[in-house]
């Protein structure tokens, strides 16, 4: 799987979690781009992403992810 | 909604929570609005999110107050304006083993250990007493799950210095408190975490990162249990099991295989599984659940199967057996009708997916648990689905099957009389009608929450509210019990009205459908009028608020001699009975006994 494919699979997860079918995610997407993406929704989002890819982030990674691109990179390194 | 039925996909529910909520809220159903204060000892955001979905699906639209992180005690003891102005219908104290402040240490003497236990426990009792006196509403308190580590290994469970032992002692004291206090309930975190798997429950990442007392995918399991208690308190429990026979209550098909070849009993593994399932179902009677049969079989074969010497369930355990070749959906409707309960109070249990699908379509309110192929798994599905979560267990619950069977005998007697009044007289009915009394507060509250059809205002009352009404001089309250030659029905009818000068305004009038057309409403009205006359009241106002279920009492006040005074666009009506014009007693059949 490459980065593009990871991003493609992330999009429906974001749409589900934020209940917004207009969301388009790119590597540069950050929490500032999505209205409901606060620290509590982040927990739910991370869990949903973990389920989607069958992997778990560790504590350090959850804290340091800056944008969706970095999230995708971690996923790629873990699957 | 299928997604929210047990067994559910925890992660899917959380991921799609926003969508599911939106879909539920737009399905057009009418829901009971309730306010729930969640006083948490950890981050409760996702707990509330999941609980909201389960409650919406059960016909309750919750509004939540959520305390700031871990402020449960401060909020209870020193509530801010937001909480004190919230007037909750339920308080949920959502604490966990993480909230234990002081633990015994290895060097502590017995006295010190006892002192620590007392301090921990009294921190909770203080809080419960404060909550109870501030809000007069049911309190749900989590007990403690086992800790995530054991200093002494297995010894931790029995040595008084062990944390495991300490937690279990506190849980025992919580349970004793619950036994001694009505309207106080325990959400059994210890069991829920155990059933889920303690190590998965205590996901350390979720505690350190987010201060979640349990791992993310454990949250819906907790929320499900807390919601089950709330559902039960607000009368959303199911009332009857509608059971298939072949391959549901025993292995094999009785009509084809013959009784002697059915798998039930201790001889085979599958037979044992069916035995325990039957034992479980039979015990449901003790908590007031009605058992019925809906089977495609000749009745003779069905009864033969149920009389299997190794079977636990016998024909006598059922209030109603429909074994014929009619569509099962027709039988199920007929069962609801003959028990005078609504279709949404039924749970349909059948191993055949096609039959389940038909019921889902024909009786949309009926619960239809998805049974797995393996019979040994039936029991757990029913058990965890919490259709009959017990919050208050009254005398009435324990005797319900007997009472319903007496109704069947009455029906049989009725058919022998040409004249209905003559039949009623032959029942030799006696009623006791008096003001709400402490002995019956639990049953009275239960009736206000369960009665849907013969209910003029459909106003629900918690036990605390019933107690407050009973003690308020500004109200007249009546509860009536009815007995006859077949048995005692217990409390079956309630009325309550607010006194305003020389007027009485009826805020509550209901009757259990168990005693329809027996003249009990006439007897209640007579007693109410007598009570009014004693208090110098000259006019009684009755109110009818239509719901999807109470059409049968639309003309109730007209039948009691009231005059229509107001009619609203939504179908609500107001009625008045002028006592100055004289009142003629309506009941001549039931003998009224002094309390």
Boltz contact constraints between the chains, C-beta under 6 A:
constraints:
  - contact:
      token1: [A, 16]
      token2: [B, 15]
      max_distance: 6.0
  - contact:
      token1: [A, 16]
      token2: [B, 16]
      max_distance: 6.0
  - contact:
      token1: [A, 17]
      token2: [B, 15]
      max_distance: 6.0
  - contact:
      token1: [A, 19]
      token2: [B, 18]
      max_distance: 6.0
  - contact:
      token1: [A, 19]
      token2: [B, 19]
      max_distance: 6.0
  - contact:
      token1: [A, 40]
      token2: [B, 45]
      max_distance: 6.0
  - contact:
      token1: [A, 43]
      token2: [B, 210]
      max_distance: 6.0
  - contact:
      token1: [A, 44]
      token2: [B, 14]
      max_distance: 6.0
  - contact:
      token1: [A, 47]
      token2: [B, 216]
      max_distance: 6.0
  - contact:
      token1: [A, 48]
      token2: [B, 15]
      max_distance: 6.0
  - contact:
      token1: [A, 51]
      token2: [B, 11]
      max_distance: 6.0
  - contact:
      token1: [A, 59]
      token2: [B, 205]
      max_distance: 6.0
  - contact:
      token1: [A, 59]
      token2: [B, 209]
      max_distance: 6.0
